[in-house]
């Protein structure tokens, strides 16, 4: 019987095109990591897989990833809990910097969430 690696093992052998890093505030806090810790395990896994898709396959288009303009992108995750999650990120020095994460409750990205991501982007530029 031949050994056939699963998809995760195949992906693990490819180099990441843009490795993901959590945004870190001046005080050392990592708000996206903290937000993720509060989610269900299945939801975290789904978001992690979507982030990995972007890391290994950049550039990625819809439905996984979408440009928000101004150097911001979003990872779009449909969660097992029947909710929609978004991780706003920027590509900075060939790295994917995860700036903000939230559960989407409206059709349009809320202005407060977008403004917070823009503020964090300015801090890392």
SULNORUR-V991130 format. One record per residue. N is the residue number from 1. RES is the residue in three letters. D_LAST is the distance of its C-alpha to the last C-alpha in Angstrom with 2 decimals. Layout:
N,RES,D_LAST  N,RES,D_LAST
This chain:
1,UNK,52.18  2,UNK,48.91  3,UNK,45.68  4,UNK,43.11  5,UNK,39.63  6,UNK,38.04  7,UNK,34.88  8,UNK,32.63  9,UNK,34.21  10,UNK,33.82  11,UNK,30.11  12,UNK,29.65  13,UNK,30.94  14,UNK,28.34  15,UNK,25.07  16,UNK,21.95  17,UNK,20.03  18,UNK,16.76  19,UNK,17.32  20,UNK,16.20  21,UNK,14.49  22,UNK,14.56  23,UNK,11.72  24,UNK,12.88  25,UNK,13.11  26,UNK,13.72  27,UNK,17.35  28,UNK,16.98  29,UNK,17.88  30,UNK,17.07  31,UNK,18.00  32,UNK,18.19  33,UNK,20.38  34,UNK,22.48  35,UNK,22.96  36,UNK,24.07  37,UNK,26.52  38,UNK,28.29  39,UNK,29.16  40,UNK,32.39  41,UNK,32.52  42,UNK,33.24  43,UNK,30.29  44,UNK,27.93  45,UNK,29.48  46,UNK,29.02  47,UNK,25.32  48,UNK,24.93  49,UNK,26.86  50,UNK,24.77  51,UNK,21.50  52,UNK,23.43  53,UNK,24.52  54,UNK,21.00  55,UNK,20.18  56,UNK,23.37  57,UNK,23.83  58,UNK,20.53  59,UNK,20.60  60,UNK,22.60  61,UNK,24.01  62,UNK,26.06  63,UNK,27.39  64,UNK,24.92  65,UNK,21.64  66,UNK,20.74  67,UNK,18.02  68,UNK,17.20  69,UNK,15.59  70,UNK,12.33  71,UNK,10.69  72,UNK,12.28  73,UNK,15.31  74,UNK,18.02  75,UNK,20.37  76,UNK,23.77  77,UNK,26.35  78,UNK,29.98  79,UNK,31.15  80,UNK,34.69  81,UNK,34.98  82,UNK,35.05  83,UNK,31.71  84,UNK,28.54  85,UNK,25.24  86,UNK,21.75  87,UNK,18.57  88,UNK,15.47  89,UNK,12.80  90,UNK,10.00  91,UNK,10.37  92,UNK,7.68  93,UNK,9.62  94,UNK,12.80  95,UNK,12.33  96,UNK,12.98  97,UNK,11.04  98,UNK,13.62  99,UNK,12.29  100,UNK,15.69  101,UNK,19.30  102,UNK,22.39  103,UNK,25.92  104,UNK,26.41  105,UNK,29.40  106,UNK,29.33  107,UNK,29.14  108,UNK,25.99  109,UNK,22.66  110,UNK,22.97  111,UNK,20.97  112,UNK,20.19  113,UNK,18.69  114,UNK,16.56  115,UNK,15.47  116,UNK,14.59  117,UNK,12.40  118,UNK,10.63  119,UNK,10.31  120,UNK,8.94  121,UNK,6.33  122,UNK,5.27  123,UNK,5.75  124,UNK,3.81  125,UNK,0.00
